[in-house]
Amino acid sequence: MTVTNPGSTTTNKVLGHPLNAWYVVAWDHEVTRRPMSRRVAGRPLALYRREDGKAVALADACWHRLAPLSMGKTVGKDGIQCPYHGIVYNSAGRCISMPAQETLNPSATVPSFPVIERHRFVWVWLGDSAKANPDLVPDMHWADDPAWAGDGGTIHAPCNYQLVLDNLMDLTHEEFVHEGSIGNDALSQAGFDVTHGENTVTLTRWMTDIEAPPVWAAYLRERFPDYVGRVDRWQIITFQSPSTICLDVGVAKAGTGAPQGDRSQGVNGYVLNTVSPETAKSCHYFWAFMRNFETGSQRLTTQTREGVAKIFAQDEEMLRAQQEAIDANPDYEFYNLNIDAGGMWVRRLIERQLAAEGRLLGAV
């Protein structure tokens, strides 16, 4: 087991959220001509599409009396009308129409935020718009790569977003939280490697010559109907700062070369996860499971989406209980085990981002 030491990290249970970053605000199909509301990093946003289809994110508060614009309606090619007094703003957030007057107050604007659509998601940048580089959108290309099939969903998780990241970086919890589906005792017995870059953390775990957990045994039989035997299993977890984690996971027939790079006798999935903080105690957790086997089977796509949703519901129950315990025990601190190495590096990178923004202390 190779683990790089992240050095000292905050003793706080949870951290704040960087603002100079892309966060998913919605699935692409959720944003339509009809305005909707979603809060990201404490900021209520009004989301809609212009007539040409481009997604728009404005602050969800009218300049006049702070009425939520998301309760209004779209007008013209790119406008949104306040539901209270009818003031209209364009997609840049500038007022273009006021009731009962021709002269427009030049201060009549609402903040508009950079938006980009990629990997089936709508991403928003809430920090310095001059730094909103599209190249910084996390890589989740499996979501719309024709070589991969799958689907996902959204969990409105009742916890700080950092707790979800902790959960995903340490998958030994599968042995206990997800016993009978994706978990078995090989997880806590296996070693792992942790490496990191400037904005990424990767945790790699191989479990060779083990019994396949029930879910993975079923996936393997989808491709190899008559196969019975032991497997080699892998979990390669990659964090992309500040809140995206992609899991390269799968199993192959034991001894067929998967650890050396030959996965031809196995089944491979990517679990895509990106977590958008809502408040200090809630977040939107967007996930998808993509696979590169039996890609033409809608039956398998539907069954997998529903099965993963049930598994993640177990995580949600635990995260809710954990957040409640944190709230009830404000003087308690977290303690770290070897299995927390990946999560500790995640916290270190987030701390660095917050420090660069001058927001490390009292950042939530």
C-alpha positions as CSV (number, residue, x, y, z in Angstrom):
1,M,0.0,0.0,0.0
2,T,1.4,3.3,-1.1
3,V,-0.1,6.5,0.5
4,T,1.3,10.0,0.1
5,N,0.8,12.1,3.3
6,P,-1.3,15.2,2.8
7,G,0.2,16.8,5.8
8,S,-1.9,18.6,8.4
9,T,-5.5,19.3,7.4
10,T,-8.3,21.2,9.1
11,T,-9.8,19.6,12.1
12,N,-13.2,20.9,11.1
13,K,-15.7,18.2,10.2
14,V,-16.7,20.0,7.0
15,L,-15.2,22.7,4.8
16,G,-16.6,25.6,2.8
17,H,-17.0,25.6,-1.0
18,P,-14.8,27.4,-3.5
19,L,-16.5,29.8,-5.8
20,N,-14.0,29.9,-8.7
21,A,-15.2,26.5,-10.0
22,W,-17.7,24.9,-12.2
23,Y,-20.7,23.3,-10.4
24,V,-23.5,21.3,-12.0
25,V,-26.7,23.1,-11.5
26,A,-29.0,20.7,-13.4
27,W,-29.3,17.9,-15.9
28,D,-29.6,19.4,-19.4
29,H,-33.1,18.1,-19.8
30,E,-34.2,19.9,-16.6
31,V,-33.6,23.4,-17.9
32,T,-36.4,24.5,-20.3
33,R,-38.1,27.6,-21.5
34,R,-40.1,27.5,-18.2
35,P,-38.0,29.1,-15.4
36,M,-36.8,26.9,-12.5
37,S,-35.0,27.6,-9.3
38,R,-32.0,25.9,-7.8
39,R,-29.6,27.1,-5.1
40,V,-25.8,26.5,-5.6
41,A,-23.2,27.4,-3.0
42,G,-25.8,29.5,-1.1
43,R,-26.8,31.4,-4.2
44,P,-30.5,31.1,-5.4
45,L,-30.5,30.9,-9.2
46,A,-33.2,31.3,-11.8
47,L,-32.6,29.0,-14.8
48,Y,-34.2,29.0,-18.2
49,R,-33.4,28.7,-21.9
50,R,-33.4,31.4,-24.4
51,E,-35.4,30.9,-27.6
52,D,-32.2,29.7,-29.3
53,G,-31.8,27.0,-26.7
54,K,-28.9,28.5,-24.7
55,A,-29.2,28.0,-21.0
56,V,-29.2,31.0,-18.7
57,A,-28.5,31.4,-15.0
58,L,-29.5,34.7,-13.2
59,A,-29.7,35.6,-9.6
60,D,-33.1,34.5,-8.5
61,A,-34.1,37.9,-7.1
62,C,-35.6,40.9,-9.0
63,W,-33.7,44.2,-8.6
64,H,-36.9,46.0,-7.6
65,R,-38.4,44.0,-4.6
66,L,-36.3,40.8,-4.7
67,A,-39.2,38.7,-6.0
68,P,-37.9,35.3,-7.3
69,L,-37.5,35.5,-11.1
70,S,-37.9,31.7,-11.2
71,M,-41.6,32.3,-10.5
72,G,-42.0,34.4,-13.6
73,K,-42.0,33.5,-17.3
74,T,-39.8,33.8,-20.3
75,V,-40.7,36.5,-22.8
76,G,-39.3,37.3,-26.3
77,K,-36.1,35.7,-27.5
78,D,-34.1,35.8,-24.3
79,G,-36.0,37.6,-21.6
80,I,-37.5,36.7,-18.3
81,Q,-40.3,38.6,-16.6
82,C,-40.6,39.2,-12.9
83,P,-43.9,37.7,-11.6
84,Y,-44.5,40.5,-9.2
85,H,-44.4,43.8,-11.2
86,G,-43.6,42.7,-14.7
87,I,-40.0,44.0,-15.0
88,V,-38.2,42.2,-17.8
89,Y,-34.5,41.2,-17.9
90,N,-32.5,39.9,-20.8
91,S,-30.1,36.9,-20.4
92,A,-27.3,39.2,-19.4
93,G,-29.3,40.3,-16.4
94,R,-30.0,43.8,-17.7
95,C,-33.5,45.3,-17.4
96,I,-35.1,45.9,-20.8
97,S,-38.6,46.8,-19.7
98,M,-40.3,48.5,-16.7
99,P,-44.0,48.9,-16.1
100,A,-45.5,52.4,-16.6
101,Q,-42.3,54.1,-17.6
102,E,-40.1,54.5,-20.7
103,T,-36.9,55.5,-19.0
104,L,-35.0,52.5,-17.6
105,N,-33.0,52.9,-14.4
106,P,-29.4,52.1,-15.3
107,S,-28.9,50.3,-12.1
108,A,-31.7,47.8,-12.8
109,T,-29.7,44.7,-13.3
110,V,-29.4,41.2,-11.7
111,P,-26.2,39.2,-11.7
112,S,-25.8,36.8,-14.6
113,F,-23.4,33.8,-14.3
114,P,-21.4,31.9,-16.9
115,V,-23.0,28.7,-18.0
116,I,-21.7,25.8,-20.1
117,E,-23.4,22.6,-21.1
118,R,-21.2,19.5,-21.2
119,H,-21.5,15.8,-20.4
120,R,-25.4,16.0,-20.2
121,F,-25.1,18.6,-17.4
122,V,-25.6,22.4,-17.1
123,W,-22.6,23.9,-15.3
124,V,-22.5,27.3,-13.6
125,W,-19.6,29.4,-12.4
126,L,-20.4,31.6,-9.4
127,G,-17.0,33.2,-8.7
128,D,-14.9,35.7,-10.8
129,S,-16.4,35.4,-14.3
130,A,-13.0,36.4,-15.8
131,K,-11.7,33.1,-14.6
132,A,-14.5,30.9,-15.9
133,N,-12.4,28.8,-18.3
134,P,-14.4,26.1,-20.1
135,D,-11.3,23.9,-19.9
136,L,-11.8,23.6,-16.2
137,V,-15.0,21.7,-16.5
138,P,-14.4,18.3,-15.0
139,D,-14.0,15.4,-17.4
140,M,-17.1,13.2,-17.3
141,H,-17.1,12.3,-21.0
142,W,-18.4,8.8,-20.4
143,A,-21.8,10.4,-19.9
144,D,-22.2,11.1,-23.6
145,D,-19.6,8.9,-25.2
146,P,-21.4,6.5,-27.7
147,A,-19.2,3.7,-26.6
148,W,-20.8,3.8,-23.2
149,A,-24.4,3.4,-22.1
150,G,-26.2,4.3,-18.9
151,D,-28.2,6.8,-17.0
152,G,-28.4,8.5,-13.6
153,G,-30.3,10.7,-11.3
154,T,-30.1,13.4,-8.6
155,I,-30.1,13.1,-4.8
156,H,-31.0,16.1,-2.7
157,A,-28.7,15.0,0.1
158,P,-29.4,16.4,3.6
159,C,-25.7,17.0,4.5
160,N,-22.7,19.1,3.8
161,Y,-21.2,18.3,0.4
162,Q,-17.9,17.3,1.9
163,L,-19.5,14.3,3.6
164,V,-20.5,13.0,0.2
165,L,-16.9,13.4,-1.1
166,D,-15.7,11.5,2.0
167,N,-18.1,8.7,1.3
168,L,-17.0,8.3,-2.3
169,M,-13.3,8.5,-1.6
170,D,-13.4,5.6,0.9
171,L,-15.4,2.7,-0.6
172,T,-14.6,0.3,2.3
173,H,-18.0,1.4,3.6
174,E,-19.5,-0.8,0.9
175,E,-18.7,-3.8,3.0
176,F,-21.0,-2.6,5.7
177,V,-23.5,-0.2,4.2
178,H,-24.1,-2.1,1.0
179,E,-23.7,-5.7,2.2
180,G,-25.5,-8.1,-0.1
181,S,-25.2,-5.9,-3.3
182,I,-21.8,-4.4,-4.1
183,G,-20.0,-5.0,-0.8
184,N,-17.9,-7.9,0.6
185,D,-15.0,-8.3,3.0
186,A,-12.4,-8.2,0.3
187,L,-12.7,-4.4,0.4
188,S,-11.3,-3.7,3.9
189,Q,-8.6,-6.4,3.4
190,A,-7.2,-5.0,0.2
191,G,-4.4,-2.5,0.0
192,F,-4.6,0.7,-2.0
193,D,-2.4,3.5,-3.5
194,V,-3.1,7.2,-3.3
195,T,-1.5,9.8,-5.6
196,H,-2.4,13.4,-6.2
197,G,-1.8,16.3,-8.6
198,E,-2.5,20.0,-8.4
199,N,-6.3,19.5,-8.7
200,T,-6.8,15.7,-8.6
201,V,-6.5,12.8,-6.2
202,T,-6.5,9.2,-7.3
203,L,-7.1,6.1,-5.1
204,T,-6.5,2.7,-6.7
205,R,-7.5,-0.6,-5.2
206,W,-7.2,-4.1,-6.7
207,M,-8.8,-7.2,-5.2
208,T,-7.6,-10.3,-6.9
209,D,-9.0,-13.8,-6.9
210,I,-12.1,-13.0,-4.8
211,E,-15.7,-14.0,-4.8
212,A,-17.7,-11.5,-6.9
213,P,-20.2,-9.4,-5.0
214,P,-23.8,-10.2,-6.1
215,V,-24.3,-7.1,-8.4
216,W,-21.0,-7.6,-10.2
217,A,-21.6,-11.4,-10.6
218,A,-24.9,-10.5,-12.3
219,Y,-23.1,-8.0,-14.6
220,L,-20.5,-10.6,-15.5
221,R,-23.2,-13.1,-16.4
222,E,-24.8,-10.5,-18.7
223,R,-21.7,-10.7,-20.9
224,F,-20.6,-14.3,-20.1
225,P,-23.8,-16.2,-19.3
226,D,-22.2,-19.5,-18.3
227,Y,-19.3,-18.1,-16.3
228,V,-18.9,-19.3,-12.7
229,G,-15.8,-18.6,-10.7
230,R,-13.7,-16.0,-8.9
231,V,-12.9,-12.6,-10.1
232,D,-10.3,-9.8,-10.1
233,R,-12.0,-6.5,-9.0
234,W,-10.8,-3.0,-9.3
235,Q,-11.8,0.5,-8.0
236,I,-9.9,3.5,-9.4
237,I,-11.3,6.6,-7.8
238,T,-10.4,10.0,-9.3
239,F,-11.3,13.3,-7.6
240,Q,-11.4,16.5,-9.7
241,S,-11.5,19.6,-7.5
242,P,-13.6,20.8,-6.0
243,S,-16.5,18.3,-6.1
244,T,-16.4,15.7,-8.9
245,I,-15.4,12.1,-8.4
246,C,-15.4,9.5,-11.2
247,L,-15.1,5.8,-10.3
248,D,-13.6,3.3,-12.8
249,V,-14.9,0.0,-11.4
250,G,-15.4,-3.5,-12.6
251,V,-14.6,-7.2,-12.4
252,A,-12.9,-9.7,-14.7
253,K,-12.5,-13.4,-14.7
254,A,-9.7,-14.1,-12.2
255,G,-6.2,-14.5,-13.6
256,T,-7.1,-13.2,-17.1
257,G,-4.8,-10.1,-16.9
258,A,-7.0,-7.3,-15.7
259,P,-4.5,-5.9,-13.3
260,Q,-2.0,-5.8,-16.1
261,G,-4.4,-3.9,-18.4
262,D,-6.4,-6.6,-20.2
263,R,-10.0,-6.2,-19.3
264,S,-11.4,-8.1,-22.2
265,Q,-12.7,-10.9,-19.9
266,G,-14.6,-8.6,-17.7
267,V,-17.2,-5.9,-17.3
268,N,-16.4,-2.2,-16.7
269,G,-18.4,0.6,-15.4
270,Y,-17.9,4.3,-14.6
271,V,-19.8,5.8,-11.7
272,L,-19.9,9.5,-12.4
273,N,-20.5,11.8,-9.3
274,T,-20.6,15.5,-9.0
275,V,-21.8,17.3,-5.9
276,S,-23.0,20.9,-5.8
277,P,-23.2,22.5,-2.4
278,E,-26.6,24.1,-1.7
279,T,-26.2,25.2,1.9
280,A,-23.9,24.3,4.8
281,K,-26.1,21.3,5.5
282,S,-27.5,20.3,2.1
283,C,-26.3,19.6,-1.5
284,H,-27.4,18.3,-4.8
285,Y,-25.7,15.0,-5.7
286,F,-25.8,14.2,-9.5
287,W,-24.7,10.7,-10.4
288,A,-24.7,8.3,-13.4
289,F,-23.6,4.8,-14.0
290,M,-22.2,4.1,-17.4
291,R,-21.1,0.8,-18.8
292,N,-19.2,-0.5,-21.9
293,F,-21.0,-3.9,-22.1
294,E,-24.4,-4.8,-23.5
295,T,-24.7,-1.1,-24.5
296,G,-27.8,-1.7,-26.6
297,S,-29.9,-3.0,-23.8
298,Q,-32.4,-0.5,-22.5
299,R,-33.5,-3.2,-20.0
300,L,-30.1,-3.3,-18.4
301,T,-29.9,0.5,-18.4
302,T,-33.2,0.8,-16.6
303,Q,-32.4,-2.0,-14.2
304,T,-29.0,-0.6,-13.4
305,R,-30.3,2.9,-12.8
306,E,-33.0,1.6,-10.4
307,G,-30.5,-0.7,-8.7
308,V,-27.9,2.0,-8.2
309,A,-30.6,4.4,-6.9
310,K,-31.5,1.9,-4.2
311,I,-27.8,1.5,-3.2
312,F,-27.3,5.2,-3.1
313,A,-30.5,5.6,-0.9
314,Q,-28.5,3.6,1.7
315,D,-25.7,6.2,1.5
316,E,-28.3,9.0,1.8
317,E,-29.7,7.4,5.0
318,M,-26.2,7.2,6.5
319,L,-25.2,10.7,5.4
320,R,-28.4,12.1,7.0
321,A,-27.6,10.4,10.2
322,Q,-24.0,11.6,10.1
323,Q,-25.0,15.2,9.6
324,E,-27.5,15.0,12.5
325,A,-24.8,13.6,14.7
326,I,-22.4,16.4,13.7
327,D,-25.1,19.0,14.5
328,A,-25.7,17.3,17.9
329,N,-22.1,17.1,18.8
330,P,-20.5,20.4,17.8
331,D,-17.4,19.9,20.0
332,Y,-16.5,16.5,18.6
333,E,-13.8,16.2,15.9
334,F,-13.1,13.8,13.1
335,Y,-10.3,11.2,13.5
336,N,-8.5,9.7,10.6
337,L,-7.6,6.0,9.7
338,N,-5.5,4.7,6.9
339,I,-8.6,4.3,4.8
340,D,-9.1,8.1,5.0
341,A,-6.0,9.0,3.0
342,G,-7.8,9.8,-0.2
343,G,-10.4,11.9,1.6
344,M,-7.7,13.8,3.5
345,W,-6.0,14.8,0.2
346,V,-9.4,15.9,-1.1
347,R,-9.7,18.2,1.9
348,R,-6.2,19.5,1.4
349,L,-6.9,20.5,-2.2
350,I,-10.2,22.2,-1.2
351,E,-8.4,24.0,1.6
352,R,-5.9,25.3,-1.0
353,Q,-8.6,26.6,-3.2
354,L,-10.4,28.3,-0.3
355,A,-7.1,29.9,0.8
356,A,-6.5,31.2,-2.7
357,E,-9.9,32.9,-2.6
358,G,-9.3,34.2,0.9
359,R,-12.1,32.1,2.2
360,L,-10.6,29.3,4.2
361,L,-11.7,30.5,7.6
362,G,-15.4,30.8,8.1
363,A,-16.0,29.8,4.5
364,V,-19.2,27.8,4.8
